[in-house]
Amino acid sequence: MSGDTVRLNIVTGPEPHQLVSLAASELGHIVNRLFGLTPTISEAPVGDIDARIELVGEAPDDNQAFVLRRTQIDGTPGLSAVGGSPQATLWAVYELAEQWGVRFLLTEDIYPDSPGAFHLPEVDKTWTPWVRTRAWRIFNCLPHSGSYWGADDYEKLFRQLAKQKYNRIFGFFRTYDAFTDYTFDGVRKRTAEISRGLRLPIHDGTIGRELFGDVNSFYNPDLPVEPDTVYEADPDTTPVNEERIAAGKRHVETVIERCHALGMDFAAGFWYTEFPQEMKKQLKRASDRHGFKPTPFKGEYLGLRIGILREGIVPEYAPYMTPMNPDFVDLVDAVARSYVERFPAVDYYVFSRVEFPAGPLDAETCWQHLSRRYGLDASLEDLVAEAVETGDVDARRCELDLCGDICQLYLLDELLNQRRIIAGSANPDAVAVIQVGTVLGRFVPRMFSNVELLASLGYTTESQADRGKVMQFAEDGNIKAQLVISLEDDNIGESPQYNAASIARLYQVIDDYQLDGYYGRQWLISKVDPAAFYMARANWDRNVTVEETYLDLVTNVCGADAVDAALAAFALGERVTLQEAANSFLVPSMVSNQFDLAEPVPESWSENIRMYEQMTTHFDQALVVSREAGKPFLERLRHQAQFAVYWHRAITDVRRAGKLRQQADKARDEAQDVESYDQLNIEVVALLDRALTDMRLATEAYARSAGDRADLGVVAALNVYGLEILDAIRKLEFIKMTWWTADGKA
């Protein structure tokens, strides 16, 4: 059999499911691309053929399993590619493509240069995933998040995720965004933003301007853009943005439809105890009107503000945000119910844990109530001690997180068990997924039925792996439990992160404690291909190693000649990831905070820069010998490493400049040493000039690596939060250098 002479028949069976029809269409495209064949696709076998691939036949009992098996019928060579469900049959086709040498990345498909003549693989194997829930996160916030993606962008990603055999998409929403709509105490939510209302203008001076098309602002293409952000929405004066709320609903519905079209479930996650400003104001009004007597919060106020949202304990509103306040419970109900009622096609509703609990008040009262109702045998004092002992943040944060979790469990008992907001809805078969800290995880199956548990062990992948033993409570199988796994962390930021080795440790946790699977945590797509490729293999083979998958990836994508150099770069990437610290959190203060911090960079940074430089060199060496199809993959990773070099250099100089600024002011104000003050001012500006040069080079490098809207968000933010802010700091420092008085008053 060779070339156009092969007559291939793809058989779907009668009245095929749309996913089986898609599988047949995909298989037809694959064999055409590989072997130049145009197969006949039919519901029943046809005669006068040379080979047959059947997508119908004896199927595995497991609805996620599939089989590839050589057959011979009446002398005609054949192959059965059949799954225990239509979705699994689609996966069987993609696995068959891999048998022919195709490799599926998150960003593209890589075909072999010389697949040879058409042939049916000699295979007789059933694939069954041991990691049962494989979820990929979308939406969320910040410039590199999915909140800036249109439905068409998501469809492309979903197709690649289907090829890597994911079975759940996790859309994480915020209560301020344009995707939800609710009313409390007669007041409808006014705020309808994405990504905390942050704006990223695009203009002729923007590095990478050509990447953005004919727009003057980086935004979600499915939503109307507003010229200005309303930072303090008011329940009386701020109008409801009907156009954007309607567009947001259409956008989410379309995304869910396209997810379901590929057989994947959709999980909608949301914060239900954090609200935009106007709703907090209305909560206080309603509570005061109804005679609620708030208890002042005592202790440290933990929280932050990014854009329109103040998270955590806000002194004015925190005393009202307690489960002991009936109006607060009603507001929580309105938020949670809005997702259930607005998006009834959702398969899972994820009640997500807030990062900074806004209402940890009355945790003792809540715990006593739950303990009496469900016989929970632990004291709050013991739980706090356990949280501190097993946590990965400071003791005070551990205590606040635990108290917030207790209050959230109390609220979930009210929402799910008493008010039955899912069971009594138009979507009663949907499953609730509860996210709480691991200390309380063991109590969830005693309180709820038909729920799953989502556990977060930390921010960075390595810290998550270090805390794996806290999941021991789940090994008895009383509840389906999943881990949050960070493919990359937003605090470390845009530098390369090679986390496959740490993820392998987390897979061991899943295996050791009989967990159901994971929810991926990531913002960027293009830089996590190596880790994602490992996960796609390890989901089905618990014994596969990171080294084996890396070798397979580079060999089949770039060619055998590129293996040594590329794997050397990957090894450096794994090393540098383990010692990276937070340095490029993509928010407006990402550079100005570094200047104000005025502290030396970590000692590891000089070594990290050297490793990034070496990675760039290794990628250059791999590019010289790579086959053409693999060069875009290597070039992307090379540019990301090069970005990290320039970024770390720039921030090193920004911090040095900030430290010198402090020394200069101290020399003038405390020692009256104006000569030192003058010289230090000159040095500050020189450092900032050098930092600007490196920041520009970093932005140019990242722009060269950009491949999707997450990358575009980084490029836009580097221009605005990086270059423009750094240039403004430099201008202010230049004024101080060129005009000053000894007393500092002019």
VOGU-3710 file (C-alpha; in Angstrom, 3 decimals, decimal comma):
1> msgdtvrlni> 0,000/0,000/0,000  1,418/3,390/-0,941  0,346/6,909/-1,887  -2,812/7,607/-3,820  -3,218/3,967/-4,771  -4,503/3,034/-1,294  -8,269/2,940/-1,006  -9,043/3,558/2,659  -12,496/3,262/4,228  -13,319/4,888/7,578
11> vtgpephqlv> -16,452/3,345/9,126  -18,485/5,254/11,731  -21,447/2,920/12,242  -25,092/3,907/11,671  -26,272/7,365/12,801  -22,960/8,217/14,434  -22,696/10,541/17,402  -21,395/13,961/16,388  -18,123/13,235/18,182  -17,674/10,024/16,179
21> slaaselghi> -18,383/12,003/13,014  -15,779/14,521/14,152  -13,345/11,664/14,828  -13,866/10,360/11,282  -13,346/13,842/9,826  -10,203/14,372/11,905  -8,859/10,972/10,866  -9,509/11,800/7,237  -7,571/15,037/7,596  -4,697/13,267/9,370
31> vnrlfgltpt> -4,229/10,517/6,760  -4,490/13,081/3,991  -1,807/15,220/5,594  0,433/12,227/6,343  -0,049/9,999/3,321  -1,893/12,046/0,709  -4,986/9,807/0,932  -8,596/10,857/0,559  -10,472/8,152/2,444  -14,097/7,184/2,011
41> iseapvgdid> -16,086/7,873/5,197  -19,228/5,765/5,530  -21,642/4,475/8,147  -21,246/0,887/6,898  -18,245/-0,866/5,339  -17,866/-0,418/1,597  -16,312/-2,869/-0,854  -13,364/-2,636/-3,202  -10,950/-1,145/-0,656  -7,373/-1,767/0,443
51> arielvgeap> -7,695/-0,958/4,162  -10,371/-0,118/6,681  -10,390/1,773/9,995  -13,486/1,146/12,087  -14,676/3,629/14,693  -17,428/1,261/15,744  -17,302/-2,188/17,272  -16,562/-3,842/20,582  -15,913/-1,031/23,034  -14,260/-0,992/26,470
61> ddnqafvlrr> -16,603/-0,869/29,465  -14,855/2,213/30,845  -16,262/5,347/29,218  -12,800/6,966/29,200  -10,954/3,963/27,776  -10,275/3,242/24,113  -8,732/0,469/22,080  -6,493/0,336/19,017  -6,420/-3,154/17,519  -5,308/-4,535/14,170
71> tqidgtpgls> -7,951/-6,583/12,386  -8,274/-8,660/9,223  -11,691/-9,136/7,633  -12,029/-11,139/4,430  -8,387/-10,523/3,674  -8,683/-6,749/4,074  -6,268/-5,255/6,612  -8,038/-3,144/9,162  -7,786/-1,398/12,502  -10,365/-0,862/15,208
81> avggspqatl> -10,203/2,509/16,961  -13,107/2,451/19,396  -13,760/4,120/22,720  -16,078/3,422/25,607  -17,806/6,687/24,707  -17,902/8,925/21,625  -15,365/11,215/23,287  -13,015/8,291/23,912  -13,363/7,290/20,250  -12,117/10,772/19,330
91> wavyelaeqw> -9,175/10,222/21,680  -8,508/6,879/19,946  -8,118/8,697/16,633  -5,657/11,155/18,144  -3,704/8,286/19,679  -3,598/6,606/16,271  -2,119/9,811/14,861  0,581/9,667/17,529  1,316/6,080/16,510  2,069/7,512/13,068
101> gvrflltedi> 4,471/10,067/14,579  2,228/13,140/14,967  2,704/15,153/18,156  0,100/17,520/19,589  1,260/20,645/21,400  -0,970/23,201/23,065  -0,226/25,596/20,235  0,060/23,421/17,115  0,289/19,952/15,577  3,687/18,676/14,468
111> ypdspgafhl> 3,754/16,110/11,644  6,724/13,887/10,755  8,789/14,844/7,730  8,836/11,309/6,310  5,931/9,192/7,565  6,610/6,593/4,871  3,963/4,752/2,897  0,505/4,343/4,373  0,439/1,593/6,975  -1,693/0,452/9,868
121> pevdktwtpw> 0,284/0,256/13,116  0,836/-3,201/14,570  -0,973/-2,525/17,822  -3,370/-4,309/20,138  -3,767/-2,206/23,238  -6,388/-0,640/25,477  -5,666/2,779/26,982  -7,343/3,646/30,301  -6,527/6,860/32,189  -5,625/6,435/35,826
131> vrtrawrifn> -5,958/10,217/36,308  -9,699/10,509/35,870  -10,337/14,256/36,041  -8,072/16,304/33,805  -9,190/19,933/33,922  -7,727/23,016/32,234  -8,426/26,469/33,652  -9,636/29,415/31,552  -11,018/32,952/32,125  -9,626/34,221/35,502
141> clphsgsywg> -8,005/37,695/35,576  -4,817/39,690/34,833  -3,624/40,690/31,344  -2,297/37,238/30,400  -5,450/35,441/31,523  -8,236/33,970/29,456  -10,565/36,845/30,261  -9,069/38,558/27,197  -9,774/35,593/24,904  -12,664/35,468/22,451
151> addyeklfrq> -14,725/32,318/21,918  -12,897/31,671/18,628  -9,554/31,762/20,453  -10,878/29,299/22,996  -12,118/26,922/20,323  -8,569/26,601/18,954  -7,246/25,859/22,438  -10,044/23,370/23,157  -9,172/21,415/20,026  -5,574/21,072/21,175
161> lakqkynrif> -6,699/20,088/24,684  -8,968/17,420/23,185  -5,936/16,036/21,367  -4,153/15,856/24,715  -7,257/14,062/26,042  -8,462/16,585/28,611  -12,024/15,994/29,771  -12,946/19,111/31,732  -12,658/22,861/31,197  -12,656/25,041/34,308
171> gffrtydaft> -13,892/28,596/33,795  -12,966/30,724/36,806  -15,112/33,846/37,167  -15,116/36,861/39,481  -18,200/38,583/40,911  -17,245/41,940/39,404  -16,958/40,685/35,853  -19,169/41,090/32,811  -20,139/37,423/32,807  -22,557/37,439/35,728
181> dytfdgvrkr> -25,582/39,474/36,752  -27,378/39,494/40,098  -29,554/41,641/42,357  -29,406/42,072/46,113  -31,748/44,127/48,277  -33,304/45,618/45,155  -29,944/46,778/43,756  -28,519/45,206/40,630  -24,772/44,719/40,256  -23,299/47,689/38,397
191> taeisrglrl> -19,741/46,546/37,777  -19,262/44,619/34,522  -15,529/44,474/33,888  -12,868/41,907/33,115  -9,485/41,566/34,772  -10,281/43,978/37,608  -10,980/46,799/35,173  -7,342/47,183/34,153  -6,865/48,961/30,806  -4,005/48,329/28,390
201> pihdgtigre> -3,806/50,975/25,662  -2,194/50,085/22,330  -0,607/52,874/20,279  2,008/53,477/17,598  4,780/53,442/20,182  3,786/50,034/21,555  6,484/47,418/21,018  4,829/44,636/19,041  2,146/47,008/17,725  1,728/44,866/14,599
211> lfgdvnsfyn> 0,624/41,890/16,704  -2,563/43,550/17,944  -4,304/44,488/14,713  -6,484/47,565/14,331  -7,274/48,220/18,012  -6,336/50,949/20,447  -6,831/48,827/23,564  -6,148/45,189/24,418  -9,464/43,679/25,451  -11,766/40,697/24,993
221> pdlpvepdtv> -12,837/40,796/21,317  -16,316/39,487/22,195  -17,076/42,384/24,564  -17,664/46,087/23,929  -14,801/48,212/25,257  -15,545/51,057/27,612  -13,216/54,083/27,514  -12,853/54,452/31,279  -12,888/52,175/34,300  -15,258/53,013/37,165
231> yeadpdttpv> -13,102/52,307/40,213  -15,708/53,111/42,849  -19,074/51,956/41,507  -22,036/53,304/43,461  -25,379/51,507/43,924  -27,279/54,735/43,281  -25,402/56,602/40,570  -23,444/54,073/38,491  -25,574/52,838/35,567  -25,992/49,135/34,764
241> neeriaagkr> -23,964/48,260/31,673  -26,678/46,284/29,868  -24,720/45,919/26,612  -21,630/44,451/28,213  -23,567/42,141/30,553  -25,554/40,758/27,601  -22,375/40,307/25,563  -20,704/38,595/28,516  -23,535/36,084/28,810  -23,393/35,292/25,079
251> hvetvierch> -19,631/34,899/25,297  -19,735/32,374/28,157  -22,602/30,440/26,575  -20,629/30,161/23,332  -17,514/29,001/25,167  -19,534/26,329/26,999  -21,102/25,152/23,727  -17,696/24,796/22,092  -16,361/22,938/25,107  -19,291/20,496/25,002
261> algmdfaagf> -18,910/20,068/21,229  -15,598/18,326/21,931  -17,068/16,109/24,641  -15,495/17,976/27,549  -17,429/18,908/30,667  -17,544/22,535/31,774  -16,937/23,554/35,381  -17,853/27,104/36,382  -15,850/28,327/39,356  -16,554/31,544/41,204
271> wytefpqemk> -15,907/33,491/44,360  -19,175/33,803/46,231  -18,010/35,703/49,344  -16,229/38,594/47,622  -18,138/41,406/45,920  -17,596/44,612/43,947  -17,677/47,892/45,790  -21,300/48,827/45,123  -22,589/45,549/46,520  -20,515/45,923/49,686
281> kqlkrasdrh> -22,021/49,365/50,129  -25,515/47,978/49,690  -24,774/45,158/52,150  -23,860/47,716/54,810  -26,996/49,731/54,075  -29,289/46,719/54,247  -27,634/45,391/57,403  -27,897/48,739/59,192  -31,519/49,091/58,087  -32,362/45,638/59,422
291> gfkptpfkge> -30,678/46,308/62,761  -27,637/44,069/62,454  -25,039/44,909/65,105  -21,563/44,284/63,645  -18,691/43,161/65,836  -15,575/45,222/65,119  -12,768/43,171/63,670  -9,737/42,869/65,931  -6,320/42,100/64,595  -4,384/42,619/61,391
301> ylglrigilr> -6,299/43,621/58,267  -5,072/41,352/55,509  -5,905/42,302/51,945  -4,980/44,183/48,825  -6,354/46,174/45,942  -5,796/45,521/42,250  -7,850/47,710/39,955  -11,504/47,924/40,912  -11,461/45,205/43,565  -10,367/45,414/47,165
311> egivpeyapy> -9,892/41,863/48,397  -9,679/40,604/51,917  -10,564/42,337/55,142  -11,743/45,890/54,400  -12,320/47,709/57,723  -15,539/49,414/56,642  -17,262/46,266/55,389  -15,588/43,240/57,034  -17,731/43,398/60,208  -20,816/42,931/58,031
321> mtpmnpdfvd> -19,379/40,021/56,036  -20,118/37,292/58,541  -22,437/34,282/58,250  -24,160/35,565/61,375  -25,510/38,466/59,286  -28,657/37,316/57,417  -28,148/39,984/54,756  -24,641/38,721/54,049  -26,008/35,195/53,620  -28,636/36,526/51,212
331> lvdavarsyv> -25,983/38,362/49,190  -23,869/35,195/49,020  -26,988/33,337/47,871  -27,645/35,905/45,147  -24,099/35,600/43,814  -23,947/31,798/43,820  -27,473/31,391/42,494  -26,708/33,764/39,614  -24,165/31,344/38,149  -26,474/28,350/38,567
341> erfpavdyyv> -29,418/30,123/36,942  -27,525/32,118/34,326  -25,548/29,140/33,007  -27,717/25,997/33,339  -25,585/24,068/30,812  -22,690/23,882/33,289  -21,729/20,384/34,493  -19,885/21,376/37,687  -20,211/24,454/39,879  -16,954/25,106/41,729
351> fsrvefpagp> -17,429/27,079/44,941  -13,959/28,569/44,993  -11,959/29,556/48,011  -11,073/33,253/48,100  -7,395/34,057/48,332  -7,852/36,594/51,128  -10,992/35,824/53,200  -13,096/38,923/53,648  -15,165/37,581/56,531  -13,383/35,276/58,980
361> ldaetcwqhl> -15,466/36,719/61,819  -17,585/34,360/63,910  -15,616/31,281/62,835  -15,988/29,881/66,376  -19,770/30,200/66,255  -19,916/28,693/62,765  -17,748/25,739/63,784  -19,826/25,030/66,887  -22,972/25,020/64,748  -21,493/22,656/62,149
371> srrygldasl> -20,021/20,401/64,841  -23,421/19,976/66,486  -25,225/19,391/63,210  -22,757/16,923/61,684  -20,831/15,550/64,661  -17,486/17,054/63,647  -14,996/15,994/66,286  -12,356/18,717/66,444  -11,946/21,982/68,317  -11,224/25,263/66,579
381> edlvaeavet> -8,037/25,570/68,626  -6,801/22,202/67,350  -7,726/23,064/63,777  -5,810/26,343/63,946  -2,764/24,533/65,297  -2,981/21,974/62,481  -3,347/24,723/59,874  -0,266/26,527/61,163  1,775/23,314/61,340  0,923/22,159/57,810
391> gdvdarrcel> 0,575/25,530/56,060  2,947/27,193/53,614  2,365/30,818/54,702  2,845/32,662/57,988  0,882/31,651/61,082  -1,476/34,627/61,021  -2,365/34,015/57,379  -2,913/30,314/58,115  -5,317/31,189/60,933  -7,259/33,697/58,829
401> dlcgdicqly> -7,474/31,239/55,927  -8,801/28,497/58,209  -11,380/30,787/59,804  -12,456/31,947/56,368  -12,807/28,315/55,261  -14,972/27,503/58,288  -17,257/30,418/57,480  -17,432/29,256/53,865  -18,365/25,714/54,931  -21,136/27,195/57,063
411> lldellnqrr> -22,373/29,175/54,047  -22,162/26,152/51,745  -24,204/24,123/54,199  -26,843/26,833/53,960  -26,668/27,137/50,168  -26,430/23,473/49,172  -28,161/21,595/51,980  -30,744/24,035/53,270  -31,591/26,288/50,324  -30,687/23,610/47,737
421> iiagsanpda> -29,628/26,109/45,104  -28,420/23,345/42,752  -30,775/20,484/43,635  -33,765/22,810/43,319  -32,601/24,469/40,109  -33,215/23,788/36,429  -29,875/21,952/36,466  -30,290/19,544/39,415  -27,833/16,944/38,098  -24,908/19,350/38,158
431> vaviqvgtvl> -22,235/18,530/40,729  -20,917/20,955/43,329  -17,147/21,112/43,738  -16,050/22,534/47,086  -12,677/24,203/47,469  -11,473/24,552/51,059  -8,154/24,217/52,792  -6,877/20,710/53,402  -7,384/20,905/57,172  -11,157/20,906/56,640
441> grfvprmfsn> -11,190/18,598/53,632  -11,835/15,494/55,727  -15,113/16,944/57,007  -16,634/17,663/53,588  -17,990/14,116/52,914  -19,667/14,147/56,330  -21,548/17,322/55,459  -22,412/16,993/51,762  -23,485/14,394/49,241  -22,902/14,446/45,469
451> vellaslgyt> -19,954/16,820/45,775  -16,292/16,758/44,830  -13,403/18,344/46,713  -10,786/20,621/45,157  -7,628/21,018/47,235  -5,005/23,722/46,788  -1,633/23,019/48,400  0,156/26,272/47,619  1,251/28,620/44,839  4,368/27,190/43,226
461> tesqadrgkv> 4,446/23,633/41,961  7,363/22,626/44,172  5,672/23,981/47,310  2,540/22,052/46,359  4,565/18,867/46,027  6,277/19,482/49,377  2,876/19,514/51,118  1,481/16,415/49,413  1,096/14,427/52,643  -1,749/16,672/53,805
471> mqfaedgnik> -3,970/14,843/51,290  -3,729/11,594/53,238  -7,280/12,111/54,536  -8,644/11,374/51,033  -7,126/7,914/50,603  -10,163/6,154/52,079  -12,101/7,101/48,940  -15,022/8,759/50,748  -14,947/11,670/48,321  -13,691/12,446/44,844
481> aqlvisledd> -10,778/14,771/45,493  -8,731/16,702/42,984  -5,578/18,766/43,328  -4,865/22,212/41,954  -1,615/21,759/40,011  0,367/24,834/38,962  1,857/24,380/35,518  3,250/27,860/36,170  2,809/30,484/38,863  1,807/34,093/38,243
491> nigespqyna> 3,905/35,403/41,127  7,113/34,134/39,552  5,657/35,620/36,411  6,608/35,558/32,763  10,028/33,951/33,027  10,232/30,338/31,808  8,940/27,779/34,277  9,792/24,115/33,722  7,729/22,346/36,337  7,402/18,806/34,982
501> asiarlyqvi> 9,618/17,255/37,677  7,567/18,857/40,450  4,352/17,865/38,696  5,621/14,274/38,643  5,857/14,471/42,446  2,246/15,667/42,566  1,199/12,758/40,362  2,740/10,525/43,010  0,504/12,261/45,558  -2,508/11,538/43,349
511> ddyqldgyyg> -1,435/7,900/43,171  -0,549/7,510/46,855  -3,823/8,906/48,167  -6,183/7,661/45,447  -7,134/11,148/44,263  -9,394/11,597/41,270  -7,284/14,045/39,264  -6,381/17,695/38,998  -7,339/21,191/37,906  -4,495/22,897/36,081
521> rqwliskvdp> -3,440/26,350/37,263  -1,775/28,510/34,635  -2,042/31,802/32,813  0,342/31,428/29,901  -0,013/28,648/27,341  3,006/28,790/25,058  5,630/28,346/27,770  4,102/25,277/29,462  4,232/22,932/26,466  6,992/20,722/27,958
531> aafymaranw> 5,092/20,249/31,239  1,741/19,803/29,488  3,237/17,181/27,181  4,461/15,225/30,200  1,026/15,448/31,829  -0,727/14,285/28,658  1,358/11,096/28,767  1,418/10,596/32,535  -2,384/10,810/32,752  -2,502/7,441/31,006
541> drnvtveety> 0,778/5,879/32,110  1,666/6,240/35,788  5,148/4,836/35,133  6,278/7,210/32,395  9,076/9,568/33,421  9,705/13,222/32,702  12,927/12,283/30,904  11,110/9,846/28,621  8,460/12,377/27,661  11,005/15,150/27,092
551> ldlvtnvcga> 12,981/12,825/24,824  9,854/11,859/22,916  8,778/15,497/22,585  12,077/16,814/21,231  12,795/13,813/19,011  9,436/13,932/17,271  9,024/17,719/17,158  12,588/18,862/16,439  14,427/15,755/15,291  17,044/13,507/16,864
561> davdaalaaf> 19,904/15,914/16,093  18,368/18,594/18,333  17,859/16,334/21,345  21,087/16,929/23,285  20,994/20,718/23,089  17,249/21,043/23,719  17,290/18,673/26,685  20,242/20,575/28,137  18,112/23,721/27,971  15,163/21,901/29,576
571> algervtlqe> 17,405/20,657/32,402  18,553/24,215/33,103  14,922/25,304/32,998  14,035/22,768/35,692  16,948/23,963/37,861  16,252/27,665/37,563  12,531/27,199/38,181  13,228/25,646/41,581  15,127/28,712/42,790  13,092/31,481/41,153
581> aansflvpsm> 11,246/33,950/43,362  8,315/36,253/42,705  9,560/38,957/40,348  7,144/39,773/37,528  3,579/39,592/38,856  1,706/41,170/35,950  0,035/44,131/37,690  0,438/47,929/37,328  3,028/48,075/40,127  5,240/45,293/38,756
591> vsnqfdlaep> 8,155/47,726/38,218  7,356/50,596/40,577  7,178/48,187/43,523  10,677/46,975/42,701  11,974/50,552/42,840  10,133/51,292/46,095  11,279/47,999/47,628  14,856/49,236/47,470  16,266/45,863/48,474  18,972/43,832/46,770
601> vpeswsenir> 17,730/41,112/44,463  18,009/37,534/45,791  21,535/36,139/45,735  20,366/33,444/43,317  19,553/35,992/40,594  23,051/36,242/39,173  23,143/32,454/38,847  19,634/32,477/37,387  20,682/34,990/34,744  23,623/32,782/33,801
611> myeqmtthfd> 21,315/29,773/33,494  18,878/31,712/31,292  21,829/32,777/29,129  22,964/29,167/28,876  19,424/28,093/27,994  19,434/30,633/25,159  22,727/29,228/23,900  21,460/25,651/24,026  18,292/26,601/22,163  20,449/28,335/19,532
621> qalvvsreag> 22,442/25,126/19,134  19,260/23,079/18,843  17,853/25,453/16,236  20,875/24,944/13,986  20,169/21,211/13,678  16,398/21,129/14,188  14,078/20,111/11,410  11,992/23,003/10,069  8,719/21,900/11,656  10,223/22,121/15,136
631> kpflerlrhq> 11,949/25,472/14,797  8,964/27,651/15,818  8,687/25,603/19,028  12,380/26,086/19,846  12,371/29,739/18,821  9,476/30,443/21,152  11,272/28,846/24,106  14,505/30,615/23,184  12,853/34,051/23,121  11,251/33,347/26,503
641> aqfavywhra> 14,659/32,518/28,004  16,133/35,624/26,416  13,313/37,697/27,894  14,215/36,362/31,339  17,823/37,488/30,935  16,886/41,064/30,068  14,059/41,219/32,614  16,219/40,093/35,517  18,951/42,542/34,506  16,450/45,384/34,325
651> itdvrragkl> 14,881/44,640/37,705  18,308/44,207/39,289  19,181/47,755/38,234  15,755/49,104/39,240  16,239/47,741/42,755  19,768/49,111/42,937  18,481/52,484/41,825  15,765/52,380/44,484  18,346/51,586/47,155  20,571/54,449/45,987
661> rqqadkarde> 17,572/56,787/46,068  17,104/55,957/49,751  20,824/56,490/50,406  20,787/59,808/48,558  17,844/61,133/50,539  19,444/59,995/53,776  22,748/61,669/52,842  21,015/64,993/52,267  18,372/64,907/55,022  20,321/63,313/57,855
671> aqdvesydql> 23,999/63,963/57,125  23,622/67,189/55,089  26,087/65,616/52,664  25,025/67,294/49,423  28,092/66,093/47,506  27,126/62,469/48,090  23,503/63,362/47,363  24,460/64,854/44,007  26,646/61,895/43,003  24,059/59,326/44,076
681> nievvalldr> 21,391/61,105/42,021  23,597/60,747/38,946  24,114/57,046/39,661  20,348/56,497/40,099  19,613/57,920/36,661  22,430/55,927/35,073  21,048/52,699/36,525  17,545/53,551/35,327  18,858/54,329/31,841  20,461/50,910/31,721
691> altdmrlate> 17,306/49,308/33,112  15,215/50,990/30,409  17,464/49,552/27,722  17,123/46,048/29,158  13,368/46,468/29,691  12,978/47,400/26,040  15,020/44,378/24,984  12,954/42,155/27,294  9,709/43,412/25,774  11,022/42,937/22,235
701> ayarsagdra> 12,109/39,389/23,076  8,719/38,484/24,495  6,945/40,037/21,514  8,964/37,747/19,236  7,695/34,749/21,220  4,025/35,773/21,207  1,683/33,162/19,816  -1,737/33,622/21,450  -3,763/36,186/23,376  -2,133/35,257/26,686
711> dlgvvaalnv> 1,211/36,213/25,168  -0,304/39,379/23,728  -1,479/40,310/27,212  2,107/40,005/28,456  3,397/42,175/25,616  0,749/44,837/26,279  1,452/44,827/30,019  5,227/44,951/29,572  4,739/48,061/27,460  2,417/49,788/29,926
721> ygleildair> 3,429/48,477/33,363  7,050/47,940/32,426  8,416/50,418/29,909  6,043/53,332/30,412  6,140/53,189/34,213  9,922/52,770/34,255  10,299/55,689/31,860  8,121/57,822/34,171  10,274/56,872/37,187  13,404/57,748/35,242
731> klefikmtww> 11,986/61,152/34,264  11,156/61,968/37,882  14,629/60,930/38,960  16,169/63,006/36,176  14,381/66,051/37,585  15,830/65,283/41,025  19,277/64,967/39,470  19,122/68,250/37,571  17,263/70,418/40,074  17,591/70,226/43,856
741> tadgka> 18,203/72,331/46,941  20,144/71,444/50,047  17,051/71,515/52,260  14,946/69,479/49,803  12,110/72,023/49,854  12,305/73,275/46,280
//
